[in-house]
Amino acid sequence: MDFSPIIIGTMRWGIWGANHSKKEVQNLIQSSLEQKLSTFDHADIYGNYTTEKLFGNAFSEMNLKREEVQFISKCGIEMPCENRNFSVKSYNYSKEHLLKSVDQSLANLKTDYLDLLLLHRPSPLMNPEEIAESFSIIKTQHKVRHFGVSNFSPSQFDLINNAFPLITNQVEVSLNEPKAFYDGTLDQMIMKQLKPMAYSVLGNYFSENTEENRRIKKVLTVLCKKYNVEENQILLAFILKHPAQIYPIIGTSRAENLVKFKNSLSIDLEREDWFKLLEAKTNIEVD
């Protein structure tokens, strides 16, 4: 399955962030497609279960071919809010819930199928056989083309993948949060010849004034001059350097940032520069 080299995250397009109007969402979709970024990442819970519908209403009124874009969504979290009467936040991977969730996402997005469905977070109670049965039904009904997981450890990935073939694991990866470099998550994707997806790829660099980020800034200042780019582009290039061929998910709600992120694809960080950034994060040299 081919996705665009940068995936557009929609989590903050609705009431969890920018609170865009339908017209503003249409402008963002159009701006993304102008940069040949055609994959959009959703989850049923985004915007307290409202952002998928916001996107679907906007997209359905545009003169665009569904087969020229890719829709990803996630399910499995039951989150109490004004739109859902759950008594506690929990995970639900029962067949009933999975089938219902897919139908609801399709209705929200006003589409006949999802290109990729992800289990949002691992549950201690998930039954791989029941999940596999659910996936088989959904695939047979042509409602979802491919399946994956999000935030799963390597062993949790194998638990589901051994029952039903998965194509990706979407995890948090950034210079601030490089755990996936070391815990086997990305190694597993390489060994299985699968491409992982990464969210929060800019980390907390722009939101937290920490000693760690002040160290990183010193290195970024030098590298931005060297490569003639901006800080966010270097941070993205840091992720793209990894041999796992990560699909980064960019959660921007501003069209002007799309061009900058697209240009990050052409930045080839030198190996020593990559390790200078890593050393700035850890404050120690590698062993």
N, C-alpha and C positions, 0 to 999 in steps of 0.2 A: 504493500500500500504506500503510495507516494503522498506526502503532505508538503506544503510549502516550507521552504528552508527555515522560516521563522513563523511560528504559530501565533495568531492573534488571540489573546486572552480577553474575555468579556466580563470578568468577575466584577469589575468596578465601573462598568458602563451604566448600571442602573442605580438603585437606591443605596447600594453599598459604597458608592463613590461619586462619580460625576453626575449621576441622575440625569442622563441625557434624554432629550426628547426623541421622538421617532425620527424626525428629520436629521438630528445630530447623529443618530446611530446610522442612518443611511449614508451620511457624509463619511463616517468612519469606515463603513464597509467599502464604499467607493474608493476612498483613499488607499485602503489596504490592497484592493484589487489592482489599482494603478501601479503599485509596487510589486505586483505579482505575488502577493501574500494572500493566499486563498483559503487557508485553514483557520477555522474559528473554534476556540475552546470554550465549552460551557459546562455547567453543572446544574442539576435540578434545583439545588438549594440557593443558588446565587440570587442576591436581592430578595432574600426571604421568599423564594420560589416565584419571583416575578421577572427576572432578567431574560430568561429564555423566551418568554412571551413577548417582551419588548423587542428583542432581536427578530423574532419570527414575524411580528407585525410589520417591522421595518423592511425586512428582506423580501417579504411576499409582495410588497408594492413596488419593488424595483424590477426593472426589465433585465433580469439576470437568469442565466441557465443554472439550474441546481447542480448539474453534473460538472460544472466548472468550479465549484467550491466544495469544501469538505467540512462537515459538521462533526465535532466531537462533543460528547456529553458524559457526565458522570452521575452515578446514583448510588444509593445504599445508606446514606445518612438520613435519619429521621430527626429533624430539628424543630423543636417547639418555637412557634412564632405566631404572629397574628393571622397567618394564612394556613397554619396546620395545628391541629389540636392534639399534639403529642404530649404525653406527661413528662417525658425525659428525653434528652438527646441521646440517641443510640444508633446502632448499625442494624440494618435489616437486609439480609440477602436471601430471604425466602423466595421460592418460585413465584408466589403470589405478588410479592412486592416488586420483584425485578420486572415481571411482565407488565404490571401496572405502571411502573416508573417509565419504562420505555414508551408505552403508549402516550403517557402524559407529555414526555419530552417531544415526541413527534407532533402532538397536537400544538404544543407551545411554539415550536419552531416552524410549524406549518410545512412539514416535509413528510415524505413517505418513508424515509430511511435515515439512519445515522451512519456515517462512515466509520465511526469508532465509538464504542461504549466502554467506559472504564468503571471498575469498582472503585469508589472514591477513597475509602480507607479500609485497612484490614480489620476484621472483626474476630474476636476470640471464638465466636460461635458460628463462623462461616463453615458450611458443609460443601466441600468441593464437588460432590456428586450432585447435590441439588442445584448448585450454581451451573454445573455443566449441562444438566437437563434443561435448565432455563435458557441458557445460551443456545442450545441446540434448537429449541422451539423458536426463539426469536430469529435465529439465522434462517431456519426453514421458512419462516414467514416473510423473509426478505426485509425485515425491519432494521437490522443492523448488519453491516458488512464485516466488521472486524471487532475484536474484543481485546481489552487489556486491563491493567490495574493501575492504581495510583497510591503512592506512599507505602508500597509493600516491600518487605525485606526479601532478600534472595530466596530464603526458604519458603516464605509465604507465596512468592511468585511461583515457585515450583509446585507448591501444593495445588494451586489452581491450574497451572499449565499442564500438569500431568493428567488432569481430568478433561481439559479442553484447551486447545491451542490459543495462546495469547501472542500479541505482536509488540507490546510495549509496556513499560513501567514508567509512569509519570511521577517524578520525585523532585524534591527541592534541591537545587544545586546553584551555588554562587561562590564567589571568592570568600564571602563571609561564612558560608555554610558548605564546606567542601567534603562533608562526611561521606558522600556517595563515592568519592574517589578512593576511599580506603575500606569501606565495609562490604565490598563485593557486589554492590548493586550494578555499577557500570561494567565491572568485569563480566558479570553474568550476561549482560546484554551483548557484549562483544562475542563471548563464547557461543551464544545462541544465534549470532548474526542478526540481532534485532537492534533497532534504534530506540534509545530512551528519549523521553521528553522531560524537560526541566522547567519548573516554575520558580518564581522569585529570583530570577537570574541576576538581578542587580543587588540582591541581599538587602541589608539595612544601611548601605553606604550613604544614601541620600536622606535617610530619616533619623539617624542616630549619630550624635556627636561623641563618639567613643575614642578611647586611646587607640584601639585597633584601627578605626577608620582614619584617624589622623596619621597613623603610619602609612596606611594605604594611599592616602592623598599625596604624600610626599613622592611616592613612586609614580602615581598616576600623573602628577604634574610634569614629571620628566618624560614619561611615555607619550602623553598627549602632544607635547612639542615634537617628539621624535617622529611620531606617525601622523601628525597634523590632523588629529581627531579630538573628540570630546570624551570626557570621563566615562559616560555611559556606554560609549562604543568600545572602549578598551575593556570594560567589565564584561561586556557581551563576548568580545573576541577571546577573552580568557576561557570562557565556557566552550566556545566553538573550537578551540585548539585541541580539546580532548579527543583521543582516537575513537571514542564510542560514537562519534557523529551524532551528537545530541541535537534534538529539535528544541530550541529555546522557545518558551512561551512568553510573549511580551504583553504585559498588562497595561499598556498605555491607553489613555482615553483622549489623546491629543494627536491629531493627524500629522502635525509637523514632525513628531518624533519618529514616525514610520520610516521616513527617508533616511534618517540618521541610523536607525537600527538596520535597515536594509544594507546600508553602506558598510556596516560592521562585517558583513560576510566576506568582504575583500581584504580585511586586515589580517595579515599573517604574523602574529606575534612571534618574535624570535624566542627560542627556547629559554635563553637566559633571562629575557624580560618576563616570561611566564613565571619563572621561579623567583624572580625578584618580587613579584606580586604575592606569591604564596608565602615567601619569607616575611613580607610586611604583615600579612594576616596573622601568622603564627608567632612572629617575633623571635623565631629561632631558625637557624639554617637546617636544611635537611640532614638526616644522619649520614 
